[in-house]
Amino acid sequence: MDIVLSKEAQTWQKTAREYADEFLQPHEVEAELNDGVLPEDITKRNKRRAVELGFTAIDVPKSHGGLELSMESQVALWEQLGRVTNALSWCFPEPQSWMFDACSEAQIEKYILPMMRGEQKDCYAITESGPGSDIAGLEATATRDGDDYLLNGEKWYVTSANFADYFWFQAGLPDEDDEALFLVDQGTHGIEIVANPKFSHTYAAHHPTYLFENVRVPASQRVGNAGDGMAFTHSWFRHERLMIGARSCGAAARLIEEAMSFANNRIIDGAPLSEKQAIQFMLADSVTELHASRLMTYDAARSADRGDDVKTQHSRCSMVKLYVSEMANRVADRAVQIFGGRGYMRENVAERFFRELRVDRIWEGTSEVQRLIIARSLLKRGLDGM
Ligand SMILES: Cc1cc2nc3c(=O)[nH]c(=O)nc-3n(C[C@H](O)[C@H](O)[C@H](O)COP(=O)(O)OP(=O)(O)OC[C@H]3O[C@@H](n4cnc5c(N)ncnc54)[C@H](O)[C@@H]3O)c2cc1C
């Protein structure tokens, strides 16, 4: 069921598949049974190899020494990394192209280029308990104080904060009746972890709640101008929603392969389980939905490469995130069913994906929020604008 990809995308697809198979997949069960954590030498080796292969430079402009890959190639890469559980592919930082438009040269030197070299990692602090999905209603504030800003607010679910060197912190600007994004170094006085809950998946990356209390940062830490923050966050969302689609396709492909292999080898009533029509229907539905998902994910990537209208891209990324994340959850559910009791064991890939894929329907905007974005766009711009 291959989609015809460009030569560049095929190369990255192959590179990422070999990396996932050799460096990541063999360590899944070990990670699962050890709170997501791998021995330090393995973690370092995996990151080193990812940097050597250029994974940290795929979305960096050539003008800054990056590879500036097409989105099609980036999707091809992330689809293969999505085959692996326990977020083992999160072992390298990911500078994104919009950061080079958003940040000053000094910020790029200090924060973004070190990510490309694998020396620093970021984390994103947007969500708050009150506004939740409604990020336009954020309550955190950045108040001007001479040449500085004072940041206040509580941020929930800050993914990878336990590995991050700095935060992207989104806040309202009460004095300027606006909002903005800030770069804030970990360890700045006034930042405190107030909770570090356990979540369904078993990842080394945590999602703590942070209190920012009178955190003083120079005004030069503001990213872009007042009022730009939400547009930068939307760029981040588009990228992440597309890559959730890519990873979900990879996960679904692996689940179908593993469930099929099991069904071919499991003998029931003297014949392979795969001969039962009930099992065949589950596989047929899964592969059909995966094919549709891959077509729409690669089409959205090519829409970005063509530079289609950004509003069209925005709604397409939402459609990908909505449809493909829900597809992968259905496939994982069927895979668990095909494996039977074995599919409920944590050392089984279907069990792990069944838990792990669930959050793809929640983070980067829930399925309901994606539907709102899609519906609003349709009603405003009509079918031709989608
Ligand atoms: C593991 C994990 C990691 C995360 N990592 C990050 C991170 O790194 N940085 C970050 O900033 N955030 C992060 N998040 C937060 C995530 O983006 C939010 O959880 C998500 O956007 C939903 O917000 P909420 O949890 O406040 O849910 P709520 O907004 O409280 O929503 C609750 C329910 O109401 C529905 N709902 C809300 N509004 C509407 C509406 N208008 N119409 C219909 N239904 C609606 C939702 O779809 C959902 O079903 C993470 C979350 C999780 C679980």
The ligand as a Gaussian input file, in Angstrom:
#p B3LYP/6-31G(d) Opt

LIG

0 1
 C       -0.082000      13.668000      28.711000
 C       -0.395000      15.080000      28.351000
 C        0.630000      15.906000      27.913000
 C        0.382000      17.239000      27.583000
 N        1.414000      18.061000      27.219000
 C        1.211000      19.400000      27.097000
 C        2.307000      20.304000      26.902000
 O        3.460000      19.894000      26.745000
 N        2.059000      21.629000      26.907000
 C        0.814000      22.130000      27.053000
 O        0.658000      23.332000      27.051000
 N       -0.264000      21.301000      27.223000
 C       -0.083000      19.951000      27.249000
 N       -1.153000      19.097000      27.451000
 C       -2.473000      19.656000      27.613000
 C       -3.463000      19.301000      26.519000
 O       -3.190000      20.011000      25.345000
 C       -4.850000      19.554000      27.092000
 O       -5.084000      18.527000      28.038000
 C       -5.931000      19.574000      26.053000
 O       -5.771000      20.665000      25.179000
 C       -7.336000      19.599000      26.664000
 O       -7.441000      20.574000      27.657000
 P       -8.009000      20.151000      29.097000
 O       -7.263000      18.962000      29.568000
 O       -7.970000      21.355000      29.965000
 O       -9.472000      19.693000      28.852000
 P      -10.815000      20.580000      28.943000
 O      -10.641000      21.821000      28.141000
 O      -11.200000      20.708000      30.360000
 O      -11.854000      19.640000      28.190000
 C      -12.596000      18.630000      28.834000
 C      -13.530000      18.025000      27.809000
 O      -14.381000      19.040000      27.291000
 C      -14.298000      19.098000      25.884000
 N      -14.460000      20.474000      25.452000
 C      -13.743000      21.552000      25.829000
 N      -14.186000      22.643000      25.206000
 C      -15.204000      22.274000      24.412000
 C      -16.077000      22.938000      23.521000
 N      -15.975000      24.257000      23.307000
 N      -17.010000      22.220000      22.867000
 C      -17.139000      20.883000      23.055000
 N      -16.341000      20.189000      23.903000
 C      -15.388000      20.870000      24.570000
 C      -12.919000      18.561000      25.563000
 O      -12.835000      18.083000      24.230000
 C      -12.801000      17.453000      26.585000
 O      -13.494000      16.322000      26.114000
 C       -0.938000      17.740000      27.701000
 C       -1.971000      16.882000      28.120000
 C       -1.706000      15.579000      28.431000
 C       -2.812000      14.696000      28.900000

